[in-house]
Amino acid sequence: MSHTTNTSHNIDSRVHSPRPGTPEPSSRQGRRNNQADAQLLDDDGAVSQKLEVCLKHIFTKYCTPAPPAVSHKEHGLSLLAPPEGAYLTQEGLDAWARDTNGAPFSQETKDELVEFLDVTDDGGLTLKGFMQIYQLQTENDEEETWRDLSNHGFDRTLTLVSTRREDDLEHHPASEPKPIPPNAESCISQSLLRPLIVQSIKM
């Protein structure tokens, strides 16, 4: 077989049969990794089981009532799970937004959260509403969700590899927010969140 034919075959093979360990097409172009990124959404477009565990962990750091004892360990780091009926108060929402974006959401954005997403009778964002935000964001721009997960200590395989706030959970996290540096890249930006919330009307 000629060299030209071999080259064509190799290119075609890469297109149709990615090499083991090659990142999924959803990964940022040019990024090199020895292990494929975890799947954030399932085949039906819903939050995957692995992502759900990560989001529960993040939600639990800011929720009311305060989280129970550690649910289980992953590589020595605590993965949290929220108690039944947990929600984010305004203080918890601000702390989560501050740790994620560097600043709380505007009142306009908070009003849209209450109007379009799942909340309690008092306007607290529920776990279901929290999942809705990330499901919509991931559909719109997966890299935004990856940056958010990275801010909260997860790698591209959805493994918790570092912590920032977990050691403070014996105090209510909303009472002692730790903003990320102002020059840190915003993840769930308000400009992105607004159109995502509008999309949720169709859900």
N, C-alpha and C positions, 0 to 999 in steps of 0.2 A: 504494500500500500504506500502511496507517495506521501512525502512530508506534508504537502498541502492538505491531503485527505486526513492525515493524522491530526493536524492542527484543528481542522474543522470539527472532527469528531470530539476532540478534547473540550473545545468550547461548548459544543452542544451538550456534552455530558455534564458540564458544570451548571448549565442552565436548567437542565431537567433533573439532575441528581446531585444536589449540593453535597460537598464533602462533609463528612462527620465533623462536627465542631464549628462549622461555618455559621455565623449568626443569621437569624431569620431576616427576611427582607425588611422587617419593621425596624431593625437596628439602624442606627445612623450610618450613612454610607462612609466607607473607609475605615470604620472601626474594626479593630482586630481583637479577637477573643478566642481562647481555646475552648470555650464552652458556649453553647447556644444560649441566647436569652430565654428566660422563662416566658411562658405564654400568659399575657395579661387578661385577654378576653377569650372565652371559649368559642366554639364554632358557631354558636347562636348569637354571638355578640354580647353575651353577659359576662360579668366579672368572673374570672376563673377561680377555682377553689384556692389555689396558692395565693393569688392576689387578695382574695377575701380574708385569708388569715393575716396577711400583712396590714390590710386596712383596718381590721379589727384591733390589731395591736396599736396602730396609730390613734385610732378613735378612743381607745381605752385610756390613753395617756391624758386625755382632756375631758373625759366624760363625767357626768353626774348620774348616779352616785359614784363615789370613788371605787376604783377597781378592787376586786378581791385579791386573794393570794395569787402568786404566779401560776399560770395555767400549765405550762410545760417549758422545757428548756430546749434550746437549739444551739449546739456548739457552745454551751456554757452561758449564753445570753438569754434573758427572759423574754418569752413571747406572751403577751397579755391577751385576755379576752374580756369583753365588757359584760357587766351584769345584765340580767334581763331588764328591759325597759330603760336602758341607759340613753342619755341624750346629751347634747352640748348646750350648756347655758350660753348667754351672751359672753360671759367671761371666758368660758372654755373655747367658744368659737374664735374669739379674739386671740387667745393664746395659740391655738392651732394655726390660724392665718399668719400670725406673727412669726412663728417658727418656720412656716412654709414659705411665706412671701417677704418677710421682713417688716410687715406692717399689717394692722387689722384691716378687715374689709370696710368699705364705706357703708354708711347707713342704707344707701340705695341698694347696694348688693345684698345686704342682710334682709331688706324688705323683699327682694326677689327670691331669696332662699325660702322665706316663709311662704311666699305666694305659690311657688311652683314645685317645691320639693317636699318630701315627707317630714313633717315636724309634729311636735306635741301640741296639745291645745294651748299651751303657753308660748309656743313659737320656738321651742328648743329643737335643734336639728337631730333627728334620730339616726340610728345606724343605717337604716334603709336609705334615708336622704343622703347620708355621707357616701354610701355606695353609688347612689345615682350620680353624684357629682363626678366621681372617678370613672364610672362607666361612660358617661358622656364625654368627659375630657379625653379618655383613652381612645375613643372612636375618632375624636377630632384631631388629636396630636399625641401619639403614644410617648414621644420623647419628653413631653411635659410631665407625664406621670412617672417616667423613669427618674427624672430629676427630683421630683417630689419624694419618691421612695428613697433615693440616695440621701436626701436631706435628713431622712428619718432612720438612716443606718442600714438600709437594705442594698445588696448588690444586684447584679443583673440576673442572678439565679433565684432572686427573692429570698435569699438567706440573710438573716440579721447578723451583720458583721461588726457593727459598732453602735454605741449608744451615746446619747447626749442627755436625755431627760429621765431615763429609767431609774437612775439612782435617787432621784428626787421624788419618787412616787409616794414616799411615806408622808410627804406634804402634798396638798392638792396642787397639781401642776398648774392650774389656772391662776393660782395666787402668786407664783414666782416665774413669770414668763422669761424665757431666754431668747431674745431676738437674734436671728442670724445677722451677720454683718451686712451693712447697707449695700455693699457692692456685690453681694451674693445674687446669683441668678434667680429671678422669680419663677415659681412653678405654676401654681394656680393663680394666675393674674386676674385682676378684676375685669380687664378687657376681654379675656378669654372666657371667664365664667359667665358673663352676661348672655352671649349667644347660646351657650350650652344650656343654661337654665330655660331659655325660650324653647329650645328643642325638646325639653323634657315634657312639655305640654302634650306632645304627640305620643308619649310613652303609655 
